[in-house]
């Protein structure tokens, strides 16, 4: 199954999740040891094409691993920030991190996106997306780019960035032994408001294509940084299709990552 089909099975529910996020309180999903914002798949998937359903806002908040005693936590993410239509959209997350997306993106509290393969699963919350419903072959549309965030405990920033960047392989591979080529950048060390952060860029090419709107290539940028609530390390991602009409630029990705900061 093509990357687009796998992504669209997730993206097709994003519109529903936006509505759910507006009418129900968002709670953090259950997670395996050391993970926050990621839940184990309910059953082992035979292939990557069987994606876990995005978590609804009624998910449980308990986790197998918890922050150190006294570490700040919040049950609900901060309220959405109202801005004039077309203005950049700032997004506060439950990890004490804020990021900003361009004004032509879409955000609604409560969205979660996830992928799974076997016992591996990878999920991000506080999702924003760009270019929703652009693919005519799918009645529920799809998105050209997404952002999201999750958390980790009991690892440092460098380890979290490395581990999550390698987990992203499950997004791109449709089957074992396929022809997809995945390249991982060297780690980029930088600072967010004077605090160390680590970034990897993962690019995938020669993706399986079933429809004309399927992308031939895609990338995901992973940034791990200090978390200020709910997790000691926050892990942010920017996913985008490449070599398709209206694909977002590397400059836009860099600008979104440059917007990362501690919530005010």
FENFEN-V881473 format. One record per residue. N is the residue number from 1. D_CENTER is the distance of its C-alpha to the mean C-alpha in whole Angstrom. Layout:
BEGIN
n=N d_center=D_CENTER
n=N d_center=D_CENTER
END
This chain:
BEGIN
n=1 d_center=21
n=2 d_center=19
n=3 d_center=15
n=4 d_center=16
n=5 d_center=17
n=6 d_center=15
n=7 d_center=12
n=8 d_center=14
n=9 d_center=15
n=10 d_center=11
n=11 d_center=12
n=12 d_center=15
n=13 d_center=15
n=14 d_center=12
n=15 d_center=16
n=16 d_center=17
n=17 d_center=14
n=18 d_center=15
n=19 d_center=19
n=20 d_center=18
n=21 d_center=16
n=22 d_center=19
n=23 d_center=22
n=24 d_center=21
n=25 d_center=20
n=26 d_center=16
n=27 d_center=16
n=28 d_center=14
n=29 d_center=14
n=30 d_center=16
n=31 d_center=15
n=32 d_center=17
n=33 d_center=19
n=34 d_center=18
n=35 d_center=14
n=36 d_center=13
n=37 d_center=10
n=38 d_center=10
n=39 d_center=13
n=40 d_center=16
n=41 d_center=16
n=42 d_center=20
n=43 d_center=21
n=44 d_center=21
n=45 d_center=20
n=46 d_center=23
n=47 d_center=20
n=48 d_center=17
n=49 d_center=18
n=50 d_center=18
n=51 d_center=14
n=52 d_center=14
n=53 d_center=14
n=54 d_center=11
n=55 d_center=13
n=56 d_center=15
n=57 d_center=16
n=58 d_center=19
n=59 d_center=17
n=60 d_center=19
n=61 d_center=18
n=62 d_center=20
n=63 d_center=19
n=64 d_center=21
n=65 d_center=21
n=66 d_center=21
n=67 d_center=21
n=68 d_center=25
n=69 d_center=27
n=70 d_center=27
n=71 d_center=24
n=72 d_center=23
n=73 d_center=20
n=74 d_center=20
n=75 d_center=20
n=76 d_center=18
n=77 d_center=16
n=78 d_center=18
n=79 d_center=19
n=80 d_center=18
n=81 d_center=20
n=82 d_center=22
n=83 d_center=23
n=84 d_center=25
n=85 d_center=24
n=86 d_center=23
n=87 d_center=22
n=88 d_center=19
n=89 d_center=17
n=90 d_center=16
n=91 d_center=14
n=92 d_center=15
n=93 d_center=12
n=94 d_center=14
n=95 d_center=14
n=96 d_center=16
n=97 d_center=14
n=98 d_center=14
n=99 d_center=13
n=100 d_center=14
n=101 d_center=14
n=102 d_center=17
n=103 d_center=19
n=104 d_center=18
n=105 d_center=15
n=106 d_center=14
n=107 d_center=13
n=108 d_center=14
n=109 d_center=14
n=110 d_center=13
n=111 d_center=10
n=112 d_center=8
n=113 d_center=6
n=114 d_center=8
n=115 d_center=10
n=116 d_center=13
n=117 d_center=16
n=118 d_center=19
n=119 d_center=19
n=120 d_center=15
n=121 d_center=12
n=122 d_center=8
n=123 d_center=6
n=124 d_center=4
n=125 d_center=6
n=126 d_center=8
n=127 d_center=6
n=128 d_center=9
n=129 d_center=10
n=130 d_center=13
n=131 d_center=16
n=132 d_center=15
n=133 d_center=18
n=134 d_center=20
n=135 d_center=20
n=136 d_center=24
n=137 d_center=24
n=138 d_center=22
n=139 d_center=23
n=140 d_center=20
n=141 d_center=18
n=142 d_center=15
n=143 d_center=13
n=144 d_center=13
n=145 d_center=10
n=146 d_center=7
n=147 d_center=5
n=148 d_center=4
n=149 d_center=5
n=150 d_center=7
n=151 d_center=11
n=152 d_center=14
n=153 d_center=18
n=154 d_center=21
n=155 d_center=19
n=156 d_center=19
n=157 d_center=17
n=158 d_center=18
n=159 d_center=18
n=160 d_center=14
n=161 d_center=13
n=162 d_center=15
n=163 d_center=14
n=164 d_center=11
n=165 d_center=12
n=166 d_center=14
n=167 d_center=12
n=168 d_center=10
n=169 d_center=14
n=170 d_center=13
n=171 d_center=11
n=172 d_center=14
n=173 d_center=17
n=174 d_center=19
n=175 d_center=22
n=176 d_center=23
n=177 d_center=25
n=178 d_center=24
n=179 d_center=24
n=180 d_center=21
n=181 d_center=21
n=182 d_center=18
n=183 d_center=19
n=184 d_center=17
n=185 d_center=18
n=186 d_center=20
n=187 d_center=19
n=188 d_center=19
n=189 d_center=20
n=190 d_center=21
n=191 d_center=21
n=192 d_center=19
n=193 d_center=22
n=194 d_center=24
n=195 d_center=22
n=196 d_center=21
n=197 d_center=17
n=198 d_center=16
n=199 d_center=14
n=200 d_center=14
n=201 d_center=14
n=202 d_center=13
n=203 d_center=15
n=204 d_center=16
n=205 d_center=20
n=206 d_center=22
n=207 d_center=20
n=208 d_center=21
n=209 d_center=22
n=210 d_center=24
n=211 d_center=24
n=212 d_center=25
n=213 d_center=21
n=214 d_center=20
n=215 d_center=18
n=216 d_center=20
n=217 d_center=18
n=218 d_center=14
n=219 d_center=12
n=220 d_center=9
n=221 d_center=10
n=222 d_center=9
n=223 d_center=11
n=224 d_center=12
n=225 d_center=15
n=226 d_center=17
n=227 d_center=16
n=228 d_center=18
n=229 d_center=18
n=230 d_center=17
n=231 d_center=16
n=232 d_center=18
n=233 d_center=15
n=234 d_center=12
n=235 d_center=9
n=236 d_center=7
n=237 d_center=5
n=238 d_center=7
n=239 d_center=7
n=240 d_center=11
n=241 d_center=14
n=242 d_center=17
n=243 d_center=21
n=244 d_center=20
n=245 d_center=22
n=246 d_center=20
n=247 d_center=17
n=248 d_center=16
n=249 d_center=18
n=250 d_center=17
n=251 d_center=19
n=252 d_center=16
n=253 d_center=13
n=254 d_center=16
n=255 d_center=17
n=256 d_center=13
n=257 d_center=13
n=258 d_center=17
n=259 d_center=16
n=260 d_center=14
n=261 d_center=17
n=262 d_center=18
n=263 d_center=19
n=264 d_center=22
END
